[in-house]
Amino acid sequence: NQAVREETGRQFGADGVEISAHGMCAADHEPYQGKQMSNEAFEKLQGSLHRRIGIWNCGHRTFSIVLGVSSPAYSKRDLKAMYDENHAPVTYNGKTYATKYEATQEQRKIETAIRYGEDVKTMAAASGDTVLASEMEAKIKAMNLEYRKFSNSAGLQTRRDRIRDARKRWAT
């Protein structure tokens, strides 16, 4: 999709890009979201970032624009509201996460642990190791409870689709 947007921009003579904006933005991209800049400035920015805009699980997209003509998609108020929500600290079990983005990264760790547990349980059951399968079932239940508690406390939406074991993920 990004390549199609870039080609469309070339076709209509775009000389700049606007970077999309979203809540719970990573710190390395937060200063740039919602900004408009020339194509040259954007390429320079991309070259300066360790994690480029639009890759490595980045939720941002760029849209081709004509500088001075294209109105920004986000108002300063919109961008400030996203910033303020992201920078509301989250405290859970005595640990404070400075941003909601940091809390989402902890959430991803719990999801990954649950998936690994599901995979181990599946392999144990397939190999006939009912003791290990039962132990993993108990651990998975405890991790799911922790996942729900953490997510609710942090005000984060749960993502059950990230937790299903590999067989179920690939079957859907």
C-alpha positions in Angstrom: 0.0 0.0 0.0 2.8 2.4 0.8 4.4 1.9 -2.6 1.1 2.6 -4.3 0.7 5.8 -2.3 4.2 6.8 -3.3 3.7 6.1 -7.0 0.4 8.0 -6.9 2.2 10.9 -5.4 4.8 10.9 -8.1 2.1 10.8 -10.7 0.3 13.9 -9.4 3.6 15.8 -8.7 3.6 15.6 -4.9 6.7 17.4 -3.4 6.2 16.3 0.1 4.7 13.8 2.6 2.6 13.9 5.7 3.3 11.3 8.4 0.2 9.8 9.9 -0.4 10.0 13.7 -1.7 7.5 16.2 -2.1 7.1 19.9 0.5 5.3 22.0 3.3 6.3 19.7 6.9 5.1 20.3 9.2 7.8 21.6 11.5 7.6 18.5 8.6 8.5 16.1 6.5 10.8 18.3 8.2 14.1 17.3 7.4 13.4 13.7 3.9 12.1 13.6 1.3 14.4 12.0 4.1 16.5 10.4 4.3 17.6 6.8 7.7 17.9 5.1 9.4 17.9 1.7 10.3 14.6 0.1 14.0 15.5 0.6 13.5 16.3 4.3 11.7 13.1 4.8 14.4 11.0 3.2 17.0 12.8 5.4 14.8 12.0 8.4 14.5 8.4 7.4 18.3 8.1 7.1 18.8 9.5 10.6 16.3 7.2 12.3 17.4 3.8 13.7 13.9 2.5 13.1 12.5 4.1 9.9 9.0 5.4 9.7 6.7 2.7 8.3 8.8 -0.4 9.1 9.6 -2.7 12.0 6.1 -2.8 13.4 5.7 1.0 13.1 2.1 2.0 12.8 2.8 5.2 10.8 2.1 5.6 7.1 3.1 8.5 4.8 0.9 10.2 2.4 2.0 12.2 -0.6 1.1 15.9 -0.5 1.7 19.1 -2.3 3.4 21.4 0.1 1.5 24.7 0.8 -1.6 23.2 -0.7 -2.5 20.1 1.3 -4.1 20.8 4.6 -2.7 18.8 7.6 -4.9 15.8 8.5 -4.3 16.4 12.2 -4.9 19.6 14.2 -2.4 20.7 16.8 -5.2 19.9 19.3 -5.5 16.3 17.9 -1.7 15.8 18.2 -1.5 17.2 21.7 -4.4 15.0 22.9 -2.5 11.9 21.5 0.7 13.1 23.2 -1.1 13.7 26.5 -2.8 10.3 26.5 0.4 8.5 25.7 2.3 10.4 28.4 -0.1 9.5 31.3 2.1 7.2 33.4 0.9 3.7 34.1 1.7 2.0 37.4 1.1 -1.7 38.0 2.3 -3.9 40.8 4.7 -1.1 41.9 6.3 -0.6 38.5 5.7 2.6 36.6 5.7 2.8 32.8 6.4 6.4 31.7 4.1 6.1 28.7 1.3 4.0 27.5 3.5 2.9 24.7 5.9 1.4 27.2 2.9 -0.4 28.8 2.0 -1.8 25.4 5.5 -3.3 25.1 5.0 -5.1 28.5 1.6 -6.3 27.2 3.4 -7.7 24.1 5.8 -9.6 26.4 2.9 -11.2 28.2 1.2 -12.1 24.9 4.4 -13.7 23.7 4.8 -15.7 26.9 1.2 -17.0 26.6 1.8 -18.0 23.0 4.9 -19.9 23.9 3.1 -21.6 26.7 0.3 -22.6 24.3 2.9 -24.0 21.9 4.6 -26.0 24.7 1.3 -27.3 25.9 0.4 -28.4 22.3 3.7 -30.1 21.8 3.5 -31.8 25.2 0.0 -33.1 24.5 1.1 -34.3 21.0 4.0 -36.2 22.5 1.9 -37.8 25.2 3.4 -35.8 28.1 0.2 -35.2 30.0 2.1 -33.9 33.1 3.8 -31.1 31.2 0.6 -30.3 29.3 -1.3 -30.0 32.6 1.4 -27.8 34.1 1.4 -25.6 31.1 -2.3 -25.3 31.2 -2.1 -24.0 34.8 0.7 -21.5 33.8 -1.3 -20.3 30.8 -4.4 -19.7 33.0 -2.3 -17.6 35.4 -0.7 -15.7 32.6 -4.1 -14.9 31.0 -5.3 -13.6 34.3 -2.2 -11.4 34.7 -2.7 -10.2 31.1 -6.3 -9.1 31.8 -5.3 -7.5 35.1 -2.4 -5.6 33.5 -4.4 -4.5 30.5 -7.3 -3.3 32.5 -5.1 -1.4 35.0 -3.2 0.2 32.1 -6.3 1.1 30.2 -5.2 -1.0 27.2 -7.4 -3.1 25.0 -6.6 -6.8 25.1 -5.7 -8.5 21.8 -6.8 -12.2 22.0 -5.7 -12.6 18.4 -2.1 -12.1 19.5 -2.4 -14.9 22.0 -3.7 -17.9 20.0 -1.3 -20.7 19.5 0.4 -21.1 16.1 -2.0 -23.8 14.8 -5.0 -21.6 15.5 -3.4 -18.4 14.2 -2.5 -20.0 10.8 -5.8 -21.9 10.5 -7.8 -18.6 10.5 
